[in-house]
Amino acid sequence: MHTQQATAQNEAAQTRKAVSNILKGSSGNLVEWYDLYVYTVFAAYFQSHFFNSKDELQAGLEAMAVFSTSFLMRPIGAWFFGRYADRNGRKAALTLSVTMMSAGSFAIAILPTTAQIGVWALILLVLVRLVQGFSVGGEYGTSATYMSEAATSKRRGFFSSFQYVTLIGGQMVALLVLVILQNTMGNAALTEWGWRIPFAIGGVAALVVLWLRRSMEETVSADQIRAAHVHVAGEAQPGTMKLLFTRHLKPLLICIGVTLGGTVAFYTYTNFILKFMNDTSGIAKTDTSLINFWALFIFMLLQPVYGLISDKVGRKPLLLWFGITGVLFTWPLLSTLSNTKDPFTAFLLMMGGLLVVGGYTSINALVKAELFPASIRALGVGLGYAIANSLFGGTVPLIGSALQKAGQVDLFFTYVTVAIGVSLLVYIFALKNKKATHLDREQGDAWKRPSTDGDKDEALLKV
């Protein structure tokens, strides 16, 4: 009885510790993604200050092109911060990334316009977005790693789902700021100078998170940090590309495949869909803001639910849910949405898409973290995600806008469906359910299995 009580007290203490660290880690994730998304949310109001204002569709296309350029820095940021996190600790990397994002937001808030300094305004905007892309490229892999490592073994799906709770929350807060400003400022004032306010808010919020992250607990062992700075002939050091490509190339490729369809679907239903409703469906901007806000709010609340389900049934069933329903319903959902002008119908269609995507978003960070050992986890997760995100997710607004302008929006539906189909093949053939992972061996088993399980190294590549 005494032993059971001590065990219960120990588990409660571990849970409290996990909750504290997850909150500190995820708060920065929220601010980083708010700062990234606020650009697209307010693009319709500031695009005339930096792009071709004579043609609204052309200006929107150019604005989305600049948004996509930030994704070019994702792999570089993932490499830099992943290496930094594996060699110096997760806390140090997360603190540095949020500092850079804060600086970028303040820069956009005070950026001169084309009318003031000509083409230099656009050049400076692109440079700032590149810095922010570099920062968020490091944030994803490091925060995914940290939250997976900080979670309790039996609730990894639940705790790690908060990465996307805060990621979605960042966009939701950006939409909330948009709704508030739309209802408190005139359209002229919002277009003239009000669009700067959300960027200033992001900069201040990032400074608050910087203070909070100072008290985070480190999840990297002192031995790993020492090993990263001691060169041994013939051995690859932790957090290096040599270690990643010589010993962990297969999980890196799986990581890219897991991400490809999910990132395309995610950016379609949470990012590009705002412009899609405005330009293709013809729904008023004020209505699309509310539709997006409430749909994302529900979507955000569902992430821990999906995470808890994965703690019961495993990770693979949720990925299969996303892949199969995504292939079957992407075309009908988007095609119907393109022809509706009713806000409530549009909300239901968007919500349908998000229910599909939730099978991916809630657990994808954990699935990737489970593919790699601690010595290369931040670099492997971050780089794998960033490569797929840069090539496919980040280009969704640009591809969608270009096909909208060309009157070929049906091709966009096909693109999204094919991308999901590619990842579905990875889920089916590269992953297995409830198998021992690197995190199980380092942090404790997530599943009850017989002692004669006999999982070999190849099982480390399976979920």
N, C-alpha and C positions, 0 to 999 in steps of 0.2 A: 504493500500500500504506500509506504514511504517512498519507494523507488518510482512508483507511478506518479506520485505527486511531484517529485523532483523533476521527472521527465516532462510533465505538463508545464511546470514553471519554466524549465529551460526552453521549451518550445515557444511559450508565450514571450519570453525575453528575446528570442531570436526573431519572432514576428515583429515585435516593437522596433527592434533594430533595423529590420528590413524595411518597415514602413517609413522610418525616419530617413534612411538613405535613399529610398526610392523617391520620396517627396523632394528631397534636395536635388537629386539627379534629374528628375522629370521636370521640375520647374524651369530649369535652364533650357530643356528641350522645348518647352512651350514657348518661351520667349524667342528662341532662335527661329522656330518655324513661324511664329507670328511675324517676325521681321522679314522673313523670306516671302510669305504669302501676302503681306500687306501691299506689296508692289502690284500684284495682279488684281487684287480687290479694288484698288484705287486707280488702276491704269486708265480707266475711262475718263477720269477727271484731270490727270496731269499729262496725258499723252500729247495734248496740243502744245504744251510748253517745250517739248523736246523733239517731236516728230512732225510729219507732214499733216498739218491741221486741215487741209483742203478736202481730204478724203478720209472720212472716219474709219472705214474699213482698213485703208492703207495705214493709217496711224496706229490702229489697233494691231495690225500685223507687225509693224516695226517695234511696237512696245513688247509684243510677245517674243520677237526675235532677241531683244535685249534680255528678257527674262530667261530665254534659253541659253544665252551666253554664260550665265552664271553657272550652268550645269557643266560647262567645259572645265571648271575648276574643281568639280566634285572629286574626280579621281586623284588629283594632286593633293587636295585637302585631306582625302581619306588616307593617302599614302603618308603624308607628313604627320597628321595627328594620330593615325593608327600606330605608326612607328614610335611616335613620342609616347603614346599611352602604354604600349607594350614594354617600353624601355624605362620610362620614368613614372609610370602610374596613371591610372584613369583620372584621378582628381586633378592633377596638373594639366592634363590635356583638355579636360572639360572647362576648367577655369580660363585657359587661354582662348578657347574657341568663342566663349560667350563675350569675352572682352573685345575681340575683333568684330563680332556682330554688332555690339553696341556702338562701336566707332563708326561702322558703316551706316547705321540708322541715323545717327546724328548728322553725318555728312549729307545724306539725301534730304534731310529736313531743312538744311540751309543752302542746298545746291542752287546756283544761279541758273536761269533759264536760257533758252536759245536767243530770246529777244535781248538778253543782257550781255551774253558773251559769245553768241554765235555757236558754231559747231563744237566748241569746247565744252558746252553744257552736255551734249550727248556723249562726248568722249569721257568726261568725268563720271557721268551716270554709269556708263559701261564699266569703268574701272572700279567703282564702288560695288557694283553688283558682282564683279569678279571676286573681290575680297570677301563679300558675303557668301558667295558660292564656295569659296575655299574654306570658310569657317564652318558652314553647315555640312560640308563634305566630311569634315572631321567629327562633327557633333553626332551624326547618325551612328557610325560604327562604334564610337567610344561609349555613347550613352546606351546603345543596345547591349554592348558587352558589360558595362557596369551594372545595368539593371538586371541582367540575367545572372550575374555573379552575386549580386546583393540579395536576390530573392531566396526564400526558403525552398528546399528541394521539392516539397509536395505541392507548392503553389507557384511554380515558375511561370506557368501559363498566365495565371492571374496577375502576378506582379509585373511581368515583362510586358503585358498588354498596356500598361500605363505609358509606355513610350508613345504608342499611337493615340492614347487618350490625350496626352499633352500635344502631340503633333497635330491632331485634329483640333484640339482646343486652341492651338495657336491660330489656325485659320478661322475658327469660330469667333475668337476674340477680335480678329481683324474685321470680320463681318459685322460684329456687334458695334465696333467703333464706326463702321460705315453707316449702319442704320441710325445710330445716334446723331452723327453729323448730318446725315440727310434730313433728319427731322428737326434739327436745331439751327441749321444754316441754310441759306438760300443756295440754289444750284450755282449761281454766279460766283458767290463767295467761296464755295467749296472748290470750284474749278480754278478760281484765281489764286487762292492761297491756303484754303482749308485742307487740301490734300497733304500739306506738310505736317499737320498735327499728328497723324498716326505714326509717322516715322519718328517724331520726337518722343512719343509715348514708348515706342519700342526701345529707344536708346536708354531712357530712364529705367525701364523695367529690367533691362539687361544688367544695369549697374546693381540693382537690388539682388538679382540672382548671383552675381559675382560675389556679393557679401555672404549669401547663404551657402554657396559651394565651398567656402573656406572651412566649414565644419563637417564636410563629408568624410566618411571613413574610406580608407583605401582598400581595394580588393586584390591588388597585386602583391605578391609576397616579396619580402625584402631580398630573398634569394634570387628571384627572377630579375629584380632591378640590378643587383650586383652582377649577375651573369651577363646582363646586357652591356655592361661596361668593361668586361674583362674579355679580351680576345684570346681564344684558344685556337691554335693552328688546326685547320681542317674541320672545325665545327662552326655551324651557322649560329649567330647570336640571336636571342629573342628579338622579335619586332623587325626583322630584316627581310628584304625581298628575296634574298638567297634562301632563307629558311622557308618562306612561303612557296616559292616556285620549285624548290628541290624536294620538299617533303609533303606539301599540302596543296598541290596544283589541282588535284581532283575535287576536293571540297570547295576550292575557289570557283571552279567551273560550275559546280552544283549551285553554289551561292548565287552566281550570275543567272543561272537558269530559273531558280526559285523566284528571283526578283523580277525578271523581265515582264511577264504578263501582269503581275501584281502592281508594279509601278505604273504601267500604262493605264490599267483600269482605275487605279487610285487617282491619278492626275486627271483622268477623264471625268470622273464623277465628283471630284471635290474641287477642281481648279478650273479646267476649261469649260465646265458645264455652265458657269456663270455667264461667260461670253456667248456660249452656244445658245442659251435661252434668250439672251438679248437680241442677237443678230439673226439666228435661224428661226427660233420659235416666235420672235417678235413680242416677248413678254416685257413689260415695263421694268426698268432698272430697280425701282423701289420694291416691286413684287419679287423679282429674282433674288434680291438681297435677303428678304424675309424667308423665302423658300429655302435658300442655301443655309441660312442660319439655323432654322428649326430642324432641317434634315441632318445637318452636321451635329447638332446638339444630341439628337437621338442616336446617331451613329457613334458619337463619342461615348455615350453611356453604355452602349452595347459591347464595347471592346472588352471590358473585364468579364462580361457574361460569356463571350466566345472563349476568353482565356480560361475561365473556370471549366468550361466544357472540355477544352483540350487537356486539362489536368485529369479529367475522368476517362476520356476515350482516346487520348493521344493527339499528336499534332497533325498527322497525315490526313485523317478524316476531314478536318476543317479545310485543309488545302484542296482536297478533292472536291469538297462542296463548292469552293470558289471556282476551281477550274472547270468543272462540269457545267454548273449553272451559268458561269460567265460565257462559255462557248455557246450555250443554248439560248440565252436571253439578251445578250448584248445588242444584237441587231434589232429585235422587236422593241426593246426599251428605248433605245436612242432614236429609232425611226418614228415611233409613236410620239416621242417628245418633240421631235422636229416639226410635227404637224399640229401640236396643241397650243392653244393660246390661253387655256384656262389655268390659272395659278395653282389650284388645288390638285388638278390632274398632273401638272408638272411636278408638284411636290411628291405625289405618290410614285411617279416614275423614277424620280431621283432617289427616293427612299428604297425602291426596289433594287436599283443598282448598288446602293450602299450596303444593303443586306447581303448581296452577293460578295462584294469586296471585303466585307468584314471577316470572312473566312481566311483571308490572306493577312490583312493589316494587323489583326489582334495577336498573331503568333509568329509572324515572319522574322522578327528580330531574334526571338528565342531559337527558332529553327536554325538560323544562320550561326548563332553563337554556339549551338551544340555541335557544329561541324568542326570546330577548331579547338586546340588546347590553349591554355591561358597564355603561353609564350608567344602566340601569333594571332590571338583571337581578335583584338581590336583592328589590326591591319587586315586580316582576312575578311572579316565581316564588312569593314568600312570600304575596302577596295572593291570587293565583289558587288556590293550594293551600288557604289558610286559609278562603276563601269556601266552596269545595266541602267541605272537611273539617268546617267548623262546621255547615253545613246537612245534610250527609249522613253523614259518617263518625262525628262526635261524637254523633250521635243514635241510632246503632245500638244501644248498650246500653239506652237508654230505650225505643225502639220495640220491641226484642226483649222486654224485660221486661214491657212493657205488653201485648203480644200473648200472651206466656206466661200472664200472670195472667188474661187474658180467654179463654184456651183456644183462641186463633186463631193458633197458631204457624205454620200453613201459609201464612198471609198474609205472614209474615216471609220465608219462602223466596221468595215471589213478589217481594217488595220488593227483595231482594238481586239476583235474576235480572234484573229490569227495569233496575236501576241499572247493572249490568254491560253490558246491552244498549245503553243510551244511550251509554256510553263507546265501545263497539265501533263504533258509527256514526262517532264522531269519529276513531277510529284509521283507519277505512277511507277516509273522505272528506277529512279535513283534514291527513293526514300522508302524506309520501312517503319512500321509503327512500333512504339514502345521498346526500342532497342537501346542498349547502353550507349551513352554518349560521353564525350570528354567532361562535360559539366557533371554528369553522374559520378564519375571517378574522382573529380576534384572537390565537389560540394555535397555529395550524397545522392543516393538513387532517387529518382522521381517515381519509379514504378517498383512494385513488389515482384521480385523474380526469384526463381529457385537458385540456390547456391551453385548448382551445376550448370548454370546458364551458358558458360563457356563462350561468351562473345569474344571474338578476336578483334584485331585492329581494324578489319574491314567494317565491322559494325559501328565504328566511330564515325563513319560517314553517313549513318542512317539514323532517322529520327524514331 
